[in-house]
């Protein structure tokens, strides 16, 4: 009977341990996704500013026209 209780205890501890590891892994992946999303947003904002600056130009017409 003690072997059965010990086996049950080990299985329960393993289950809770795996569940905790899975939750920590999920949290880590979510945080990584947030960081990548923030970086991508900043990158595209920089690209947008670069395009705006590139497209800024003055048109000077000749007096002869």
Secondary structure, DSSP 4 states (H G I P E B T S, - for coil): -HHHHHHHHHHHHHHHHHHHHHHHHHHHHHHHHHHHHHHHHHHHHHHHHHHHHHH-------TT-
